[in-house]
Amino acid sequence: MPKFLKASRPSESTLISSGITSPKLTTLNDASL
């Protein structure tokens, strides 16, 4: 899943800001954005 790995990098910053540490939530946030 290259898309997930690539999305995980920029999402890390958003996750830290939101305080979320779930990979599934990260994908959902990326899709929402």
VMD Tcl script that builds the backbone (N, CA, C; Angstrom):
set m [mol new atoms 99]
animate dup $m
set s [atomselect $m all]
$s set {name element resname resid chain x y z} {
  {N N MET 1 A 0.836 -1.210 0.000}
  {CA C MET 1 A 0.000 0.000 0.000}
  {C C MET 1 A 0.871 1.262 0.000}
  {N N PRO 2 A 1.401 1.627 -1.136}
  {CA C PRO 2 A 2.268 2.809 -1.239}
  {C C PRO 2 A 1.501 4.085 -0.911}
  {N N LYS 3 A 0.243 4.121 -1.267}
  {CA C LYS 3 A -0.562 5.326 -1.005}
  {C C LYS 3 A -0.662 5.568 0.503}
  {N N PHE 4 A -0.872 4.499 1.241}
  {CA C PHE 4 A -1.028 4.634 2.697}
  {C C PHE 4 A 0.274 5.131 3.325}
  {N N LEU 5 A 1.393 4.585 2.849}
  {CA C LEU 5 A 2.696 4.984 3.396}
  {C C LEU 5 A 2.960 6.454 3.085}
  {N N LYS 6 A 2.648 6.861 1.876}
  {CA C LYS 6 A 2.901 8.259 1.488}
  {C C LYS 6 A 1.979 9.193 2.277}
  {N N ALA 7 A 0.760 8.778 2.467}
  {CA C ALA 7 A -0.204 9.612 3.206}
  {C C ALA 7 A 0.150 9.640 4.686}
  {N N SER 8 A 0.810 8.596 5.146}
  {CA C SER 8 A 1.162 8.518 6.571}
  {C C SER 8 A 2.183 9.601 6.923}
  {N N ARG 9 A 3.069 9.911 6.003}
  {CA C ARG 9 A 4.124 10.903 6.305}
  {C C ARG 9 A 3.520 12.278 6.610}
  {N N PRO 10 A 2.744 12.857 5.718}
  {CA C PRO 10 A 2.158 14.187 5.982}
  {C C PRO 10 A 1.108 14.124 7.084}
  {N N SER 11 A 0.476 12.991 7.224}
  {CA C SER 11 A -0.575 12.842 8.236}
  {C C SER 11 A 0.031 12.851 9.635}
  {N N GLU 12 A 1.266 12.404 9.741}
  {CA C GLU 12 A 1.918 12.360 11.065}
  {C C GLU 12 A 1.809 13.722 11.752}
  {N N SER 13 A 2.047 14.787 11.028}
  {CA C SER 13 A 1.967 16.131 11.619}
  {C C SER 13 A 0.541 16.407 12.082}
  {N N THR 14 A -0.424 16.072 11.238}
  {CA C THR 14 A -1.829 16.305 11.598}
  {C C THR 14 A -2.213 15.464 12.798}
  {N N LEU 15 A -1.718 14.234 12.831}
  {CA C LEU 15 A -2.050 13.345 13.948}
  {C C LEU 15 A -1.502 13.912 15.244}
  {N N ILE 16 A -0.284 14.392 15.211}
  {CA C ILE 16 A 0.332 14.949 16.424}
  {C C ILE 16 A -0.484 16.154 16.897}
  {N N SER 17 A -0.946 16.956 15.956}
  {CA C SER 17 A -1.725 18.145 16.321}
  {C C SER 17 A -3.075 17.728 16.899}
  {N N SER 18 A -3.685 16.733 16.292}
  {CA C SER 18 A -5.000 16.272 16.756}
  {C C SER 18 A -4.856 15.377 17.975}
  {N N GLY 19 A -3.683 14.777 18.127}
  {CA C GLY 19 A -3.468 13.899 19.275}
  {C C GLY 19 A -3.941 12.490 18.965}
  {N N ILE 20 A -4.107 12.192 17.684}
  {CA C ILE 20 A -4.561 10.844 17.301}
  {C C ILE 20 A -3.347 10.007 16.898}
  {N N THR 21 A -3.371 8.736 17.240}
  {CA C THR 21 A -2.234 7.869 16.886}
  {C C THR 21 A -2.735 6.586 16.243}
  {N N SER 22 A -3.847 6.687 15.518}
  {CA C SER 22 A -4.400 5.493 14.870}
  {C C SER 22 A -4.184 5.585 13.367}
  {N N PRO 23 A -3.603 4.552 12.758}
  {CA C PRO 23 A -3.355 4.563 11.309}
  {C C PRO 23 A -4.659 4.647 10.533}
  {N N LYS 24 A -5.698 3.991 11.042}
  {CA C LYS 24 A -6.996 4.018 10.342}
  {C C LYS 24 A -7.560 5.434 10.362}
  {N N LEU 25 A -7.448 6.099 11.493}
  {CA C LEU 25 A -7.951 7.475 11.596}
  {C C LEU 25 A -7.150 8.377 10.671}
  {N N THR 26 A -5.879 8.078 10.525}
  {CA C THR 26 A -5.022 8.881 9.653}
  {C C THR 26 A -5.530 8.817 8.219}
  {N N THR 27 A -5.861 7.615 7.788}
  {CA C THR 27 A -6.352 7.448 6.422}
  {C C THR 27 A -7.670 8.194 6.253}
  {N N LEU 28 A -8.526 8.124 7.257}
  {CA C LEU 28 A -9.825 8.801 7.178}
  {C C LEU 28 A -9.619 10.310 7.107}
  {N N ASN 29 A -8.702 10.815 7.905}
  {CA C ASN 29 A -8.429 12.254 7.898}
  {C C ASN 29 A -7.906 12.680 6.532}
  {N N ASP 30 A -7.024 11.881 5.961}
  {CA C ASP 30 A -6.465 12.214 4.642}
  {C C ASP 30 A -7.573 12.244 3.593}
  {N N ALA 31 A -8.489 11.286 3.680}
  {CA C ALA 31 A -9.577 11.210 2.703}
  {C C ALA 31 A -10.504 12.417 2.881}
  {N N SER 32 A -10.701 12.820 4.120}
  {CA C SER 32 A -11.583 13.968 4.391}
  {C C SER 32 A -10.976 15.249 3.824}
  {N N LEU 33 A -9.664 15.402 4.019}
  {CA C LEU 33 A -8.993 16.603 3.526}
  {C C LEU 33 A -9.038 16.598 2.004}
}
mol reanalyze $m
mol bondsrecalc $m
mol representation Tube
mol addrep $m
